[in-house]
Amino acid sequence: MKMRIVGLRVVVPCLAYSLGWLVVASTAQEPKPGKGPLEPEEARQTIQVDPGLRVELVAAEPQITSPVAMAFDEQGRLWVVEMRDYPNGPAPGNPPEGRLKILEDGDGDGFFEQSRVFADELLFANGVLPWKDGAIVTAAPHIVWLLDTDGDGTADVREILYEGFAVENPQLRVSHPTLGIDGWIAVANGLRGGQVRRAGEDDAEPIDLSGRDFRFDLVNDRAEPIAGMGQYGLTFDDWGRRFVCTNRNHLVPIILEDRYAQRNPDLPAPGRASDDQTAGGAAEVFPLVEQFTTSSLHIGSFSAACGVTVYRGNLLPEAYQGSVFTCEPTGSLVHQEVLTPDGAAFSWAPARKGVEFFASTDHWCRPVAMAHGPDGALYVVDMYRAVIEHPQWMPPELRERPDLLDGKDHGRIWRIVPESRGDRPESPKLGEASTAELVGLLDHPDGWWRTTAQRLLLQRQDPEAIDPLREMARAAKSAEGRAQAAWLLEHAGELDEETLLGFLCDDHPRLREQGTLLAEHRLLEDGKLRDAVIALADDEDARVRFQAALALGFVDDDVILDPLATIARLGANDRWTRAAVGSAVPGRAGALLLTLLEEPHGLTDQTDEGRLILLQELAALVGTQRDPAECAEVLEALWQIDQDAERWRLAGLNGLTEGLARRGTRLGSFLEQLPEAIADRTAEALAGFGETAEDADADPAARRDAIRLLAQAPWDVAGDSLSRLLVEEPDQGLRIAAAQALAARTEPEVADRLLHPWRSLTPAVRREVAQGMVARADRAGALLDAMEQGLLAPRDLDANQSRRLRDHPTPEVRDRARSLLASSLPAERVAVLERYQEAIEMPADPHRGREVFRRLCITCHRLEDQGVVVGPDIGDTRTRTKAALLSDILNPNEAIDANYVSYTVATVDGQVLGGLIASETASALTLLRAEGQSETILKQEIEEIRSDGVSLMPEGIEQDLTVQEMADLLDYLKNWRYMDGVVPLTGQE
């Protein structure tokens, strides 16, 4: 039967993106009960786009059903991948229902009314790239080339190109085959990776895709892993810069590729991607449908981001060109971001605040992918389904619901065009174009034409293309056309020095960047190119300098030190530039650091955070080498600094300490290998940092550096300072640093210094202390002693810390931990749980349960639109059993999260206050109580703070609950998402 929509609640999609988000959505204009999908024209009218634009229907059922990906070929035909048997795949004994279709617009009216199946029986196919007489399709565990060799319009050959991609979940699979400017085809790995090899080459070494994406070159038959990783979305801009996305990260630029990060094994390079994910969660979205997600805290933000696309067309107004668009099917919308260069990377912001580029009031509208068309328009693939979430993320009782395929025979593709557009352009006929004509099209103002011409030239491999390409690379009207031609020459092995030198000296910064990228593997042998790249060290463009640093890293010669010092100094505040420089100096970090400290670079002439971090990161690279002579040179140079000397010495010593620690060496013991004068001076400096660490008037960053160095100072200097900071310091960040520094010590007194103030420590500091105790076998025993003595409870440890104790390699620690961490319910709680067990199975009414929730729970919890967020988020109860929920309610202290432990604060004027620690600054503490009430207390007014060791939620709630009311409450907690609509359960009709 079809799903009935009442007041509207439907489970929504999280197609090939890690999801895990059960999403429920409703429309602002609520459909009538029982109303199913809208007709295409009716659905089009529900879509709102930016002023000056309009939405057109390109294709719909029956021409397409369940579409998830599309691409135009050189003839203007539309290739569409259908995932008809999503989410469970074919029934046992049945073939897959996935298909690849070709659509054509026979009458030129813009609607693709002709449709034929090119290939069928495809299992979870989800991406397509036209190639020669067919198309490349991603269908994990394979990438497949589907070919029509007899010209009948259907595939008669299925060649598996690569195999071994993960298939653990239909939503987390390899996708989005996309041709890059360099002639390689990149794919997003889907987050689960795989061990991939060329099909048929069983003896070949597999390519490990853990944490990385993948690319392959069909012309030269090669493949390799690349930085990533993407989930369901991959796109390039005009200059070959790659962007991916994950379900909570709608825009992830790939900044540092693997080949650079890997060449300096001592460099802990920053993550290979730069994304929008912060502690506050994903970026905001503004749907026109009511958005419900697994966690109520995700409402109003990305929860199933997919199909990220850089617009490279020339039909939409110029303001859209280069913008990045991402689908959010849970909100029935497409989001736009405008990119701005920011160092070597980007920053971005929505084009319009609080308004989406594309948003529908139709809750069946599910944008999942986008594409460019030969007309310059932006196309949106709308899977158009009622239920798109995979059952793995559903509660067990809904995994066999009969409506999972509702909408499988629907699907739409939309086209976004200017409102003023009149006549439609003719379909391209590039298949008949000559080689010279294709080369000329590399200068086309629209990215689709350039990339399609590139693809056809790669497929043809016509030697007659070389001379026209060389002329195009040197004299094309557009920088984009020149770059496209140069990369085709490079792919063919025909790129010459003269063309490259022209790029490196060009007025256009992106051509200088492309020239540096193209020249990098030639620099060691070609002095002219090397000198031209060196000349870019002080380029006005940050991205050019970044690429120059990466290129110079392929030159094994001290000639790179001066230009790298210039690049590092100019880009010290950009973490990606610092990473590029660090990747370029394996074995030369000390020499580069000394170069920076000398004239004309004068790194220390100006003190700012970026320069200090640069010095510290290079000193860490020196430390990893553990070369006494090199370390002595660096230390000697630190003592020569006379401007803001302590800050610079703190940064340098911290870097050396960090680098040595990566190799298991402590600075204190390493000093014995250094010349006596240097060792004595360093030891003296370490001893003096105790005063800086405890100086409340000192710069916080300097204090933090000093605290870290106390981990290396003599114990008679460090022990008391760190102990005082752990207990008395008002800044929580510095207390955490003190806990880490203490934990790094090996003295036997450390365990007591860490544990003694336990009850007065805040949750964040407790976690760090517990981590330090668990990390060493002798301290793990002391931690268990404290647990036996009642100083702390098993629930005070997080899940990972408990697991490490239970699985500790020392048998004595392991056995004690397993005994102490075993559940020990009080007898009274055991009796209460036993009395309420029947509530799990008895008939219940979630509507009555909602009233129970309102009566007893809304003072600390929020569901739907009622209550306040004080205790933990309970919005995600899909996969929690009723038995588990019952235990949480009746025995709240059994497995309490440390963030929700109640604290008591006594003030100097005699008040005694209690609640959760909601926030803390250097000067004040905020307690949060039931009903969202809060109270802020100045630190100077606090006499004592201690943990009560119990949940803010009290025991004894059963005194206000009958067994039937408990059953109703449990039913409500499990099924609140479905109460405003009819969601059929297994077996219902």
N, C-alpha and C positions, 0 to 999 in steps of 0.2 A: 504494500500500500504506500501511497505518497505521504510524506510528512505533512501534518496539518500545522499551520502557523497560527498561533493564537497570541495576540499581543506581542508576538514575535520573539522567539528565541530559537536560534538554529546553531548547530555546531558548525564552526567554520574552519577554513583551510589552514593548512600548514603543509603545503605540498612539498616539494622536495627540499624542505629546509628544516633543520633540526628540530624543530618544533618541540614537540613535547608540550605545546601549549594547547590545552583544550580551549577553544575559543567559541564564545557564544555571541551572536550579534543580533541586533534588532534595528529596524528602520525607523527613521524619524517620522515618516508617513506610514503608519502601521497598516499592513495589508489586512484584509478581512480574514476571519477564521477560515481555514481550509484553502486559501488562495495559494496557488503554486507559483511557478516561474512566470515572469512577464514575457509578452511577445517582444521580439527584437525592437520594433519601433517604440513600443511603450517603455522598454528598458532604456533605450537611448535618451528618452526625454527625462529620465531620472538622473542623468549624468551632468554634473556641473564642471565646467572648465574655466580657465582664465578668460577675462574679458578680451574680446577680439579674436577668440578662437571658437571653433565649433567641432562637434563630434559627428563622424559619419560611420555608418555600418558598412563593413568590408565583407564579412562573411558570417553566416549563422547556420544553425541546424536547418535542414538536414545535410547541408554541404560539409559542415564540420561538427564534431561532437567531442566534448571533453578535451579541448585543445590546451597544450601546455608549452608549446614552442613554435616558432615560425621563422622563415627566412625567404627573401626574394632571390630568384636566380637571375641570370643574365638576360633572360627573355621576358622578365617581369612576371613570371609565374610565382605563385605563392606556395611554398612547401610548409605543411602543418603537421606537427606531431600530435597524435591523439592518445591519451592514456585512459581508455574507456573502462578498464577493469580495476582502476584505482578505487579503493585502497588495498584490497586484499589479494589482487591478482586473480588469475583464473581459478575456477572451481576445480577440485581434484579430477583429473582425467580430461580436462578441457584445455584447448590451446589458449595462449594469451590473446587478448582482444586489442592490444595496442596497434596503431596503424600510422603509416606515413602517407599523407595525401598530397596531391598536387592540385591547386585551384587556379582557374583562369577566368579573366574578365573578358568574355567573348564580345560583348557589345560596347565596351569602353565606357560604361556608365559609372565605374568605380566600385560596383558590387561584383564579387567573384562568384558567379552563378554556376560555373562548370567545375565539377569535382570528380576526381578519380583516385582510387587507391593505388599507390605506387608499391607499397609493401605492407603486409599485415602480419599478424601473429608475433608482434614485438612485445617483449616483456618489459614493462616500466621504461620504455623509451622516453627521453625527456629533453633532447637537444638535437638540432639539425644544422648542417652546413653543406650547401650544394657543392659538389666536387665532380668534375668531368661529367660522365654520363649517369650521374646519380647523386648520392648524398652520403655524407658521413653522419652517423647517428650515434649518440651516447645511449647505451642500454646495458648498464652494469649487469654482469661483471665485464662487459665488453665495450669497446668502441668498434663499430661495424661500418663497413663501406658497402652500401647497397647500390648495385649497378644494373642498368638496363642495357644489355649488350646486343639485343636483337631489335631494338627500336620500337617495341610494341607498347611502350609507355608504362610498363611495370618492371619491377626489379626481378631479374632472373639469376643474379649472383649476389650472394651474401658473404663477403670476405671479412673475417674477424681480423682487425688490425692489431689491437692490444687487448690483453685479458688480465684478470687478476684484481680488478677494482672491487672494493668491498660491496657486499649486498646484504648487510645486516638489517637494513631498514629501507623500505621503498622511498622514504622521504630524504634519505641521506646517501645519495648516489652521484657518481660522476655525471657532469652536465655541462651545457653551454660550450660546445666546440666553437671557437672563435679565432678567426685568422688575424694575426698581428702584423704590424708593419714590417717585421723582420722575416716574414715568410713561414714562421712556425704557427702551428695551431695549438692554442691553449685551451685547457678545460679546468673547471672547478672540480675538486675531488669529492665534494659532498661531506666532508668532515671525518669520514671513517677511513680514508686512505686506501691502503691495499698494497700488495706486492705485485707489481705490474711488469709484464714482459711482452715482447713481440709475439704474437700468436704463432704457434708452431715451433718456437725456439725454446724448447723445454730445458735445454742445458744453459741457457743464457742467465746471467746474474739478474735477479729481479730488481726492479727499481722500487725502493721503499718510499711510499708517499705519506708516511706519518708526519702530520703537521705541514704538509706541502701540497701544492697543486702539480700539474703535469702538462708537458707540452711535447709535440712531436712534429716532425718535418717529413711529409710524405715524399717530397722530391728527392731528398738525400737519405731517406730511410734511417732516421735517428730520433731519439727520444731522451728526455731527461726530466727530473723533478725541478720545480721552480718554487720560489717563495710564495707563500699564501697564508691561510688557505681559505678558499671560498666554499660556500654552502650550496646555494642555488642562484647563481648569478655571476657573470664575468663580462667585462667590457673594456675596451681600449679608447683612449682619446686620440686626437689627430696625430700625436707624437709618439704613440706606442706605449704610453703609460697605462698600466693595468689597474683596474679596480674590481673588487669582489664585494660580497656581502655575506652576512650570516643573519639568522632570524632576529637577533636583537641589535645587530650592527648594520645599518642600511647603507653604509658607505665606507669602504675600507681600501684606501689607496695602497698599493704595494710600492714601497719606497726603496728598500735595499734588497737586491736580488741575491740568491744563494751563492753565486760564484764569487761575490765580494766578501760576504760574511764568512765564508769557509776558508779563505786564504790566510787568515790570521787566527790560528786556533786558540790564541790567548785572549782574544777579544770577545767579551760577553756582549755582543752587539745588541742594540735595542731590538725589540720585536720586529720582524721583517715587514710588518704592516703598521699602518697608522690608522686608527679608527675613532669612532665617535663615542665608544662605550666608556662611560665614567661611573663613578661610584653611585651616581644618581640614577643610572639606568640608561635605556636607549632614548633616542631623540623623540621629541613630541610629534604627534600627529593629531589631526583635527577631522575625524570622520563625520559624515552626515548620518551614519547609522549609530545606534547605541552599541558601544564596543564592550564586550565582556571577554576576559582572558582568564587563563589558568589562575594567575595571581591577580587579585583586584588591584595590586600596586602597579600592574603593567598597563592598566587602562589609560588611554591617551598617549601611548608610546608604541614604538615598533615592537611587535611580537612575532611576526612572520615575514620579515623583509625578504624580498626576492626579486630577481630579474633586473638588477641594477644596470643602467644603460646611460652612457654619455651621448647626448644628442649631437650628432655631427652633420645634420642636414642643413639645407639652405632655404627651406620653405617657411618655417616658422620665423618670426622676427628675430633679429640679431641678438636680442637679450637672452634668448633661449640657447643659443649656440654655445656648446661647451658645458652646459648645465648637466647635472647628474640627476636621473630620475630613478626612483625605486618603488616597486609595487608593495603594497601592504594589504593583502587580501582580507585580513581580519577586520579591516576598516573600510573595505570596498573603495580603495583610493590608490592614487599614484602621487608620490611626494617628490618635490623638486628641491634641489640644493644648488646654489650658485657658488662655484669654486673661486677661491682667491689664493694666489701664490703666497706661501708662508715658509720662508727659508727653502729647504730642498723639498718640502712637502706642500700641503695645502691646508687652508681653513675653509669653512663653508657656512652658509646660512640660507634659510629659506628665502625665496624671492618675495614672498608675501607672508607677513606674520599672521598666524592663526587661520590660514586658508590653504587648502590643498590645490595642487595643479589640476587634479582630476579626482572627483569624488561623486559617488552615487548614493541615492537614498534607497536603492534596491539592494536588499540584503543578499540576494543571490549573485550579485556582481562580484567576481573574484579575480581581479587582475593578478596574473602570475608571471608575466613576461612581457618584453617589449622588443621592437625591432624597427630598423629604418627601412623606408621604401624608396624606390627609384624616383618618386615624385617629391622627395624631401620631407615627407610627412613622418610623424612619429606614430607607430602602430602599437596597440595594446591588446595582448592576448587575455581574454576573459574566459576562464574555465567554466564559469557559470554553473555552480552546483550548490545544493543545499547543505550537503555534508561532505566535507573534503578532508576531515581530520582522520589520521590513521588510527585504527582501533587500539594500537599499542598504547596510545596516550589516553584512551577512554577508560572509565571505570568498567570493571569486568561485566557488570550487568548490561552494558550497552554495546559490547563488542560484536554481538551477532544481531544487532538491530536490523530490521528488514528494510530500512530506508537509506542504507549507506550508498546505494547507487542512484538515488534520486537525482535526476539532472544529468545522468551519464549520456543521454541523447541530446543534450543541449550544449551550446558553446557559441561564443561570439568573438569577433575581432573588430576592434574599433580603430578609426583613423582620426588623428588630431590635425586639423588644418586651420589656416587663417580664415576668419569668417568671410573675408572679402574674396576668397579664391573662387574663380569662375570656371573656365574651361579646364578639363583634365588633360594632363600631358599624355602623349602617346607612350605605349609600353616600349621599353628599351629592346633593342635587337642586337645586343652585344655579342651574341654567339656567332654572328656573321661578320663582325668587325674585323678589319685587318690588324696585323700586329702594330703597324704604325698608328692606326686609329686608337688602339688600346693604350699605347704609350701616351698619346695626346690626351686621353681621358684622365691620366694621373694628375693633370692640372685642373680638373673639374672642381668647381666650388663646393660640391656636395660630397660628403664622405662616402656615401654608398657607391657612387660611381667610381671614385678612386680605388676603393677596396675591391670592388667587383672587377675592374680592369686589372688590378694587381693579381687577383686570383686567377684570372684567365691567362695572364702572361706566365704565371708560375706553372699552370697546367700545360701550356703549349711548349715551354722551354725552347723557344725559337731563337736561334743564334742571330737572326736578323734584327732582334730587338736591342742588341747591345749598343750600337752607335746611337740610335734615337734616344735610348735611356741615358746615355752619357750626356747628350745634348740637353735633355730634359733636366738632368741633375744640375747642370751648370747654368741654364738660362730660362727655366720655367718662370712663368709670371708669379706663381704662388710659392711660398716657402713650403707649404704642405706637399705640393707636387714635386719639388726638388728633393725633399726628404724621401718620398715614396720611391722615386726613381733611384736614388742612391742605395736604398735598401735592396731593391731588386738587383742592382749591379753587385752588391755585396753577396747576396744569396747565390748569384751566378759565378762568383769568384772573379768579377771583372771590375771591381771598384779600384780606381787608380789614385795615385798620390796627388795629382793636380786637383782632382775634384775634391778630395778630402781637405787639402790646404785651403781651397776656396771656402769650404764650409767653416773651417776653424777661424777664418778671418772675416766672416760675413757680418753684416750689420744686424741681422736677425738673431736674437739670442737663442731661439729654438734650433736654428741651423748650427750655431756654434755648439750647442749641447749635443745634437745628433752627430756632428762631426767628431766630437770627442768620444762618443760612444762607439762610433764606427772605427775609430783609429786605435782603440785601446790595445788590441792584440798585436798592433804593428809597432808600438812605441819602442820596444826594446831594440829593434833592428833598424828603425828609420829615424835618423837624427832630426830631419826637417820636421817631421810630424811631432816628435817629442818636444822640440823647441816651441812649436806652435801651441801645443797643449800647455807647456810651462808658462807661456805668455798669458794664458787665461786665468792664472792664479789670482789676479786682482780684478777679474771681470766684474762688472757692475751687477750682473745677474747671479743670484745665489744658486740657482739650479745649474748654471754653467760651471760655477766653482765646485759644486758638489760632484758633478760628473768628471771634472778634471782630476779631483782627488782620487776618485775611483780608478780612473785610467792610469794615473801615475803609479798606483800600487802594483802595476804589472812591470814596472821598471826596477830591476834589482841594482840600484846604484845610488850613491849618496847625493847625486844631482837632484833628487826629488825633495831633499830636506827643506831647502829654502822656499820653493813654491808651496809645499805642503804647510809650512809654517805660516805663510801668508793666508792660505785658504782657512787654516784652523783659526787664526786670529780674527779674520773677518767674519767667520761663521761660528764663533765660540758659543753663541746663544742658541744655536740650532743643533739639536741632538743628532739629527741625521748627518749633518756635515761633520760633526765630531766623530760619528761612527764611520763615515767614509774615510776620514783621515786615519783613524785607528786601524781600519782594515788594510790600509796601504803600507803600514810600517811593521810588519813582523820582523823582529830583530833590530829595529831601528827606533823604537819608541824613546829610548833614553837620548839618542842623538837629536831627535826631533824636539824633545823637551828642552834640551840645552840650547838648541837653535832659537826656540821661541823666547827664551830668557835673555838672549843677546840682542844687540842692535843689528838691524833696524827694527826688529819685531817688537821688542820691549813689552812682552806680555804683561808684566807686573806694573807697568806704568799706570794702568787703570784697573781698579778692583771692582769686578762685578761677578754675579753668580755664574754666568757662562764661562768666563775665563778661569774662575776657580775650579769649576767642574772639569774643564779641559785639562788643567794641570793635574788634577786628581786622577782622571781617567788614564792619562799617559803615564803617570807614576805607577798606577796599578799594573799597566803592561810591563813596566820595568820590573816591578816586584815579581811578576810571574816567571821571569827569566832566572831569578835568584843568582844573578851574577854580582859578586861582591864589588868588583871594580866599577861596574855600571851604577850600582846603587850608591856607592860612595861618591861618584861624580855628581849624581842627582842631589844627594844630601848636602854636599859641599856648595852646590849652586843655591840651594835653599837658604843656607846661612849667609849668602851674599846679598839677599834681598833686604832692602832697607826701608821700603815704603809699604806700610800696612803689613809688616813682616809676619806677625803672628798668624794672620788669616792665611797667607800663602803657605806658611810652614805647616799649619794644620792640614790644609788641603793636600800638600805633597806627602806628608807623613801618613795621612789616612789612605792615600792611594797606594803607597808602598805596602802598608799593612794589609790592605785588601788584596793586593796581588800576591803577596807572600802567603796569605791565608788560603788562596785558591790552590796552592801547592802544598798545603798542610804545614806551613812554616810560620812561626811566630816571630814578630819583629824583635822582641826582647832577646830571643836566643840567636837570631841572625846577626845581631850587633857584634857578637863575638868574632865573626868572620871579617869585620871591617877594620880599617886602620884605627888605632887606639884613639886618636884625637877626634875623629868623626863619631866613633861609638860613644865616647864620653859626652860629647856635645849633644848627641841625640838623646841619650839617657837623661841628661839634665833637662832637656826640653820636655820630655815625657813627664818628668816629675812635676814640672811647673804647670802642666795643663790642668791639674786638680783645681787650682784657683780659678781658672777660666771657666771650668765646668760648673762651679758653684756660684759664679758671679751673676746675680740676678740682673745686673745692669748691662751685662755683656750682650753682644749680638747673638740671638738664638741660634743662628747657623753655626757661629763659632763655638758656642757651648756644645752643640750637638757633635761637632767634629772632635772637640776636646774629650767628651764623654767616650766616644768610640776609641780614642787613643788611650784612655785609662785602662782599657782591656790589656794594653801592652806595658803599662807603667809598673814600677815596683809595687808589690802588694801593700807595703806600709804607706804608700801614697794613695793608691787607688781604692783600697778596700773601704775605708771609712767614707771617702767622698761618694763613691757609688752607692753605698748603703744609705747615706743621708738623702741623696737624690731620689732613690727609689721610694722613699717614704715621704719626704718633705717637699719635694719639688712640685709647685703648683701646675706646671705645664705637663700635660699627660704625655705628649710626644717625647719630652726629655726623660720622663720616668720610664717610658718604654725603652729608650736608648740606654738608660742606666741598667735596666734589667738585662738587655742584650749584652752589654759590656761585662756585667757580673757573670752571666752565663758563659762567656767566652774564657773566663779564668779557670784555672785548674786547682786552685787551693781548696783544701778540704772544708774550710769555713764557709765556702760559697753557698752550699745547700741551706745552711741555717740563715744566712743573710737574705736569701731569696724567699724562704718560706715564713720566717718569723712575722712579717707584716701582712700575711695573706688576707686576713679579714678586713683590713683597711684598704686593700687594693681594688681599683675599679676593674670591670670585666676585661677591658683591652689590656691592661697591665697584667692581670692574672693569666691571660692566655700566653703572654710572653714568658712569664715566670714558669708556668707549667711546661712550656716548650723547652725552656732551658733545663728543667729538671728531668724531663723524659729523655733528653738527648744523650745523657751520660749514664752508664750503668750504675756507678756508685750513687749518683743523685737520684736515679729512679728508685733505688731502695729507700733513700731518705724520704722521697715523696710518698711511698707506700707506708712508711712509718708514720708520717703525718696523717695519713688517711686513717690508719688504725687508731691514732690518738684523737680523732675527731676534729682536727684542725681544718681539714677540708673533706668534702664528700665526693663520691665517684662522679656525681653529676657536674662537679666543677670542671671536669676535663671535657674537652670536645671529643667528637667521635674519632678523629684521627689519633689523638693522643692516647685515648683508651685502647684503640686497636694496637698501637705500637707497644704498649705495655703488655697487652694480652699475648702478643706475638714476639716478645722480647727475646733476643738470642741467648740471654743468660737464663738458664732453667729456673734458678731460685726466684728471680724477678718475675719471670713469666708465670710460675705457679702461684705466687702470692697475688699477682695482679688479677689473675682469673678468679681467684677466690674472693678478693675484695671488691672487684667490679661486678660480681654476680648480683642479680636483682635481689634486693632484701626488703620486700614490702613489709611495712608494719602490719601486725596481725589484724588491727582494726580496719586497715585499708583492704586487706585480703577479704575480710568478711563483707565489706561493702561491695566490692567488685563481684563477689559471688552472688550477693543478693540481687544485683542488677543485671546478671547475665541474660536473663530471659528477654531483656529489652532489645537484644540484638536480633532475635528472630521473630518477635511478636508483631502482628499487624500494626501499622503506624500511619500517621497522617502528617506529611511535611508542612501542611498549612497550619496545623495546630503546633507543630514544632517551631514554626516561625514565631508564633506568639510566645513560646517558651524562651526562645532566643532573645526576643525583645524584653522580656521580663527579667532575665537573669544575666545576659551576656553582653549587652550592647554598651555597658559602661567601660569595657576594655577591648572589645573586638568589633570588627566591622564586616558585614556581609551585605551584598546588594547596596542599597543606599541608606543603610541604617547602622548606627553604632559609631564608635570612635576607635582609632588605632592606638592602643596602648600596649596590649600584649602582642604575641606573634601573629603574623598574617595567617588566617585560617581559610583563605579563599580557595586554596588548592586541596580539596578533599577527595578528588576523583578516585585516586588509587589507594586511599587510606581505607582500611576495613572498619566496619562498625565496632569491632572488638578493640581495635587500636584507639579509636576515638573515645570509646567508653573509658579505657584506661587513662587517657590524657585528661579526661574531665574529672574522674573520681580520684586520681592519684597524681595531681599536677606536679608534685615534687620529684617524681621518679626520673624523668629525663628532661629536666628543664634546661633550656638554652641559657648559657651564662649571661646573655644580653638581657634576660628577663628575671634575673635574681633581684630580690628586694634588698634595698640598703636603708640603714638608719643613720641619720645625721644629727648629731648633737651640736647646738650652737653655743657660743660663749654666753649668751643671755638666758640660757636655760631651756630653750625650745628643743623638742625632740621630733624630727620630721622623718617621713619614710616614703619610699617609692622606688621606681626604676631610675637609673641614671640616664636621662635622655640626651644630655650633652654636657660637655665640659670644656672650659677655656682656662687660660692661665689664671684668671681672676675669679671665676665663678663656676658653680655647679647647678644644673637644673634637674630637679626631680619631677618625674611624671607619675601621676596617680590615676585611679579610676575616673571615668567620665572625662578623660583628657585634661584633668586639672594639673597644673604645673606650678612649681615654685622654684625661684632662682635664689641661691644663697651665695653671698660673697665668700671666697676662700678665707679671707681674713677673719670672718665671723664663725668659722667652723672650728669646734673644739675637738670633735671626734667623728670619724666616718667608719662604718663597719658593715660588712655584709651579713644579712640575716641567714643566708644560705638556703632560702626557700623561695618558691615562686610567689610573684605578686598575686597570682590567683590562689585563693585560700582553699584548703581542704574543707569538706563538709557541705559542698553544694547539694548533696543528696538530701539534705534536710528540707530543701525547698522543692524537691522533685519526686513525684511518684514514678514508679517503674514505667507506666504508660507514657508519662510526659518525657521520660528519658528516651523511650523508643521513638516518640515523635521528634524530639530534638535531633537524635541521630539521623533520622530519615531526612530531616531538613538540611543538616550539614552535608549529607551525601547528594541531595537532589535539588538544592536551591536553584541551580542553573536552569532546570527544566520546568519549573513550576508555572511559569507564565505562558507556556506553550505545551503542546502535546508531543512528547518525544517517545515514540513507540519502543518498548522494551522487547527483549527476546520473546518470541512466541505470540505477541499481541497482534491483533489484526485491526 
